[in-house]
Amino acid sequence: MITIPIEEFNIPLDQDKDVLKSWNWFMSLFSDEDWQKRKEAIEQRITVEIKGGAPFSESLDKGTLLVINDDQIGWFLYLVEMFLKAALQV
């Protein structure tokens, strides 16, 4: 899957202890198998739905904002996981 390097955004790249603690708590509610299935479904959706071009080159009413509506908590946990993993790679 193609990702935009997090370094291109002005985001502090450290693992916030409270974010990590909260993410771990939420992950305790899912089995590893369930989380992997949800994550794979999310990645399949964004692989299919993301269009080429510069990020945010279209207005929000044209679909630039991406949210997985049928699993919103999974979507937000996925974003947190990607952020936490990016912080570890720096």
N, C-alpha and C positions, 0 to 999 in steps of 0.2 A: 504494500500500500504506500502511496506517495504521501508524504507529510511536509508541511511547511516548517522549516527549522524554527524552533522557539526563540532562537537568538535574534530573529528578525523582529521580534516584538520587545517592547520595553517592559519586561516582566522580571522581577527579581527571581533568580534561579536558585532558591534554597528551599529545602523541605521544611515548611512551616510545621512545627510540632503539633499544633492544634488541628491543622488540616489532615495530617497523617493519622493522628489519633481518631478523628471523626471518620476518615475513610476506612480505617481498620475496623471500626465499630460497624459501619454499614456492611462491609464485606463479611462480617461474622453472621449476618442474616442470610447469606446465600451460600449454597454449597459451591465448591470449586467448579463442579460440572455445570450448574445452573449459570454461574457467572460467565463461564467460557461460552456457553450457548448464547447468552444475551450479548456478549461482546462481539461474537462472530456475526450475529444478526445486525448489530449496529454497524460494524465494519462493512458488511455487505451493502447495507443501505447507503452509506456515505461513499462507497466506491462507485456505486451506480449513479448517485444523484449529483455528485460534485462535477461542475462544469470546468472546462479549461479557461484560462485567462488569469489576469492578475487578481489577487484577492481583493474583494470588495470593489470590483470594477463595475458592478451593477448596483442599482438602488435596492433597498430592502424589499420594496414591493415587487421586485422581479425575482425574488427567491434567494438572495444572498444569505440571509439569515437561515441557518440550518439547525433544526431541532428535531429529534426523533420523537414525535408525539405519542406513538403507541407504547413507548417505554421511557418516559421522561426521566425517572429516577435512574434508570440504567444509563441513559444518555449523559446525565450530569456526573454520575460516578465514573463513566468512561473518560470524560474530560479531565476529571481530577486524577485518575490513574495515569493518563498520558502526561499531565503536568508533573506528577511525582516522578515518573520514569525519566522525563526530560531533565529534571533537576539532578537526578543521580548520574546522568551521562555527562554533565558539564564538569 
